[in-house]
């Protein structure tokens, strides 16, 4: 693993950790107002949760690929798992980013 992969992974982890943490802290502080803002933007909320559902389907596919890779040593599965994981990470970053800006006060 070279230094660029490590920096990329740390950056993605930091972003993916930051937005859910900020959503959690905002919901703890302003529970009713934040949830009210979430439900006033129904069209955006539905779009975000549809993208989240796609992300969970990709997560299920990644877990299935990982299980199959445990039983059969197929090199292509490792590459496919990495690609799906990166796509999943970007989808989750987008979902949490949109949710954060929707409930931010």
LINWOHU-V546705 format. One record per pair of residues at least 4 apart in sequence whose ideal C-beta (glycine too) atoms are under 8 Angstrom apart, sorted by the first residue. I is the first residue (numbers start at 1). J is the second residue. D is the distance in whole Angstrom. If there is no record, write none. Layout:
# LINWOHU-V546705
I;J;D / I;J;D
This chain:
# LINWOHU-V546705
1;5;5 / 1;6;6 / 2;6;7 / 3;7;6 / 4;8;6 / 5;9;6 / 6;10;6 / 7;11;6 / 8;12;6 / 9;13;6 / 10;14;6 / 11;15;6 / 12;16;6 / 12;89;5 / 12;93;7 / 13;17;6 / 14;18;6 / 15;19;7 / 15;93;5 / 16;20;8 / 16;89;6 / 16;92;6 / 16;93;6 / 16;96;7 / 17;21;6 / 18;22;6 / 19;23;6 / 19;93;7 / 19;96;4 / 19;97;6 / 19;99;8 / 19;100;5 / 20;24;6 / 20;96;5 / 21;25;6 / 22;26;6 / 22;100;5 / 22;104;8 / 23;27;6 / 23;96;7 / 23;99;6 / 23;100;5 / 23;103;6 / 24;28;6 / 25;29;6 / 26;30;6 / 26;34;5 / 26;100;7 / 26;103;6 / 26;104;6 / 26;105;7 / 27;31;6 / 27;34;5 / 27;35;7 / 27;103;7 / 30;34;5 / 30;105;5 / 31;35;6 / 32;36;6 / 33;37;7 / 33;105;6 / 34;38;7 / 34;103;4 / 34;104;8 / 34;105;6 / 35;39;7 / 35;103;7 / 36;40;6 / 37;41;7 / 37;102;6 / 37;103;5 / 37;105;7 / 38;45;6 / 38;99;8 / 38;102;6 / 38;103;5 / 39;45;7 / 41;45;6 / 41;102;6 / 42;46;6 / 43;47;7 / 44;48;6 / 44;98;7 / 44;102;6 / 45;49;6 / 45;102;7 / 46;50;6 / 47;51;7 / 48;52;6 / 48;95;6 / 48;98;5 / 48;99;6 / 48;102;7 / 49;53;6 / 50;54;7 / 51;55;6 / 51;91;6 / 51;94;7 / 51;95;5 / 52;56;7 / 52;91;8 / 52;92;8 / 52;95;5 / 53;57;7 / 54;58;7 / 54;91;7 / 55;59;6 / 55;88;6 / 55;91;4 / 55;92;5 / 55;95;6 / 56;60;7 / 57;61;7 / 58;62;6 / 58;84;6 / 58;87;6 / 58;88;5 / 58;91;7 / 59;63;6 / 59;88;6 / 60;64;6 / 61;65;6 / 61;84;6 / 62;66;6 / 62;81;6 / 62;84;5 / 62;85;6 / 62;88;6 / 63;67;6 / 64;68;6 / 65;69;6 / 65;77;5 / 65;80;6 / 65;81;5 / 65;84;7 / 66;70;7 / 66;81;6 / 67;71;7 / 68;72;6 / 68;74;8 / 68;77;6 / 69;73;8 / 69;74;7 / 69;77;4 / 69;78;7 / 69;81;7 / 72;77;8 / 75;79;7 / 76;80;6 / 77;81;6 / 78;82;7 / 79;83;6 / 80;84;6 / 81;85;6 / 82;86;6 / 83;87;6 / 84;88;6 / 85;89;6 / 86;90;7 / 87;91;6 / 88;92;6 / 89;93;6 / 90;94;6 / 91;95;6 / 92;96;6 / 93;97;6 / 94;98;6 / 95;99;6 / 96;100;6 / 97;101;7 / 98;102;6 / 99;103;6 / 100;104;6
